[in-house]
Amino acid sequence: MGWPEVMQELEEKIASTLRGTYRPLDNVPFFRVQYPPVEEREALRQFRLLVERLRHRQFRAACVSLADALKQALGALLNCRVDELESQLLELEREQERSELQSRLSEHLLAEIVKTLAASLKDMPRNGVVVLLRMGSLYPFLRPSSLLSSLEGHINCAVVLPYPGTTLGALLDAPPGDFRGGYYRGDVIPWR
């Protein structure tokens, strides 16, 4: 078991959702796929192949790197270009403790990432799908539950959020004190 079963189930659910013959949980077209962390490289390959198969089936589909979205959001927050981020962050780390910097950035980073993603996906139609890759790059700033709850209502298309992890659940999926709690709208495709 593993990738073939997970990807087949996911592809069928996405295609049926985009055709209007399947309704995900709470009618929210979000699909979470948690996979073992050791599968990260294969996950990137599998989800890129999924997008190609969906395009071949005449669906509008795209991959978006959350690592790139993070860089753009940090650039906007720090008022600098992406190529200046490293020096800006090093300077900030010299001025304050790393944990303090992380906390300060976390306060505003989620909203800025959502703004970045919404702008880049504004032309993606309701019957399209985006796969958000590299969720692990956002840790420890935010977790999958926070991102999905904040994206809801800001983008029109279906969303696939694959991410490395070993346990599904609000305790591990939402940071302590996250008022949104765990995000369980949409479908979860379990690793088998």
Sequence and secondary structure as in RCSB ss.txt:
>XXXX:A:sequence
MGWPEVMQELEEKIASTLRGTYRPLDNVPFFRVQYPPVEEREALRQFRLLVERLRHRQFRAACVSLADALKQALG
ALLNCRVDELESQLLELEREQERSELQSRLSEHLLAEIVKTLAASLKDMPRNGVVVLLRMGSLYPFLRPSSLLSS
LEGHINCAVVLPYPGTTLGALLDAPPGDFRGGYYRGDVIPWR
>XXXX:A:secstr
  HHHHHHHHHHHHHHHHHTS   GGG  EEEEEE GGGHHHHHHHHHHHHHHHHHTT EEEEEEHHHHHHHHHH
HHHTS GGGHHHHHHHHHHHS HHHHHHHHHHHHHHHHHHHHHHHTTT  TTEEEEEE GGGGTTT  HHHHHHH
HTTT  SEEEEEEE S  SHHHHS TT TT     SEEE   
